[in-house]
Amino acid sequence: MPSYYDVGLYRCIVKTHGFDVSEKKRTPCLWFRFTPMTSDGEGDYDRETRLWLTDKTIDRTILRLRDMGWSGAAFQELEPGGHTFRGVEVELFCAHNPEGYEDWQFPAPTGQVSQPKLGVARKLDALYGRALQRGAAAKPKRPAETVPPENNDDVPF
């Protein structure tokens, strides 16, 4: 099925949520079914996205859940009969994968701030420093100025 929603950031309304695990790696996730809002109102089709629960993603996932209004202390509180995200408005980004299917993702949580990574500039200088030096030494060339003919007798029209 081709993509229905264009690439971009959408306001979405959560319909339901639940836990699951991936088939291959058995990675746990919290999935959300939601409806993207369009400029003329509610969207036509529900979509799903997942928050993966791994050692590398747990802090970001907890921040996202806090942003969505959950203040619990145990994931069991998110099972049926517990806390619900139904009706919560979230922002989700719709991208299209190479096959043309939609890929919905949460943007970075508001409590998460990118930290500068030290050493990256040094590595870039090692890789591309010579190109920078060559580029800095070379002066941009100006296009040659064209001088109009002084005598209009040479113009064929």
ROMI-852102 format. One line per 8 residues: number of its first residue (from 1); for each residue x, y, z of C-alpha. Coordinates in steps of 0.02 Angstrom, whole numbers, plus 50000, padded with zeros to 5 digits. Layout:
N
NUM> X Y Z | ...;
! end
This chain:
157
1> 50000 50000 50000 | 50076 50169 49952 | 50094 50308 50079 | 49940 50409 50118 | 50019 50542 50229 | 50155 50658 50166 | 50323 50668 50252 | 50313 50788 50399;
9> 50266 50819 50579 | 50085 50782 50629 | 49977 50808 50781 | 49907 50637 50823 | 49775 50570 50943 | 49817 50407 51031 | 49680 50276 51016 | 49757 50133 51115;
17> 49922 50058 51168 | 49997 49893 51224 | 50154 49790 51247 | 50231 49673 51119 | 50397 49590 51076 | 50484 49581 50908 | 50482 49412 50822 | 50667 49399 50781;
25> 50760 49476 50928 | 50619 49465 51056 | 50644 49651 51096 | 50502 49720 51203 | 50410 49875 51147 | 50263 49984 51192 | 50157 50012 51036 | 50033 50151 51005;
33> 49888 50156 50882 | 49845 50335 50836 | 49756 50444 50710 | 49856 50583 50626 | 49764 50749 50618 | 49759 50835 50449 | 49738 51020 50414 | 49551 50995 50387;
41> 49522 50890 50543 | 49549 50711 50594 | 49640 50594 50476 | 49560 50452 50385 | 49672 50308 50436 | 49745 50244 50600 | 49931 50209 50609 | 50049 50125 50733;
49> 50220 50163 50804 | 50330 50083 50937 | 50441 50137 51080 | 50575 50003 51100 | 50627 49954 51276 | 50813 49915 51278 | 50961 49966 51384 | 51005 50099 51254;
57> 50829 50170 51234 | 50753 50156 51408 | 50796 50333 51466 | 50727 50412 51307 | 50572 50303 51315 | 50537 50351 51496 | 50556 50536 51452 | 50431 50514 51310;
65> 50306 50428 51425 | 50327 50567 51554 | 50297 50696 51415 | 50136 50602 51376 | 50076 50621 51556 | 50124 50455 51636 | 50202 50470 51808 | 50200 50286 51856;
73> 50338 50183 51936 | 50305 50015 51852 | 50271 49965 51672 | 50133 49849 51734 | 50031 50008 51764 | 50020 50025 51574 | 49934 49858 51548 | 49746 49850 51514;
81> 49647 49918 51660 | 49789 50032 51713 | 49846 50200 51647 | 49781 50242 51475 | 49850 50357 51342 | 49684 50357 51249 | 49646 50534 51189 | 49821 50600 51222;
89> 49884 50716 51087 | 50063 50684 51029 | 50174 50745 50888 | 50240 50610 50773 | 50350 50623 50620 | 50300 50530 50462 | 50444 50475 50350 | 50438 50361 50199;
97> 50554 50212 50189 | 50638 50160 50024 | 50491 50045 49983 | 50371 50193 49998 | 50289 50140 50161 | 50260 50261 50303 | 50374 50255 50455 | 50304 50349 50605;
105> 50423 50401 50743 | 50419 50507 50900 | 50532 50660 50893 | 50659 50678 51035 | 50573 50702 51203 | 50571 50879 51273 | 50679 50829 51422 | 50816 50759 51311;
113> 50951 50880 51259 | 51083 50836 51132 | 51258 50842 51205 | 51408 50895 51101 | 51521 50751 51056 | 51703 50792 51089 | 51832 50730 50967 | 51721 50733 50812;
121> 51801 50893 50746 | 51975 50820 50770 | 51926 50666 50668 | 51851 50776 50532 | 52011 50879 50525 | 52112 50719 50505 | 51999 50662 50363 | 51967 50826 50273;
129> 52093 50952 50340 | 52196 50956 50179 | 52040 50991 50076 | 51997 51134 50193 | 52173 51206 50178 | 52168 51193 49988 | 51997 51273 49984 | 52048 51414 50100;
137> 52203 51456 49998 | 52114 51458 49831 | 52026 51620 49789 | 51860 51608 49702 | 51873 51646 49517 | 51768 51787 49449 | 51685 51763 49283 | 51769 51857 49141;
145> 51684 52020 49102 | 51616 52034 48927 | 51650 52197 48838 | 51517 52249 48713 | 51579 52292 48538 | 51609 52477 48514 | 51551 52477 48335 | 51375 52413 48302;
153> 51417 52382 48117 | 51482 52208 48162 | 51314 52153 48234 | 51226 52043 48101 | 51048 52096 48145;
! end
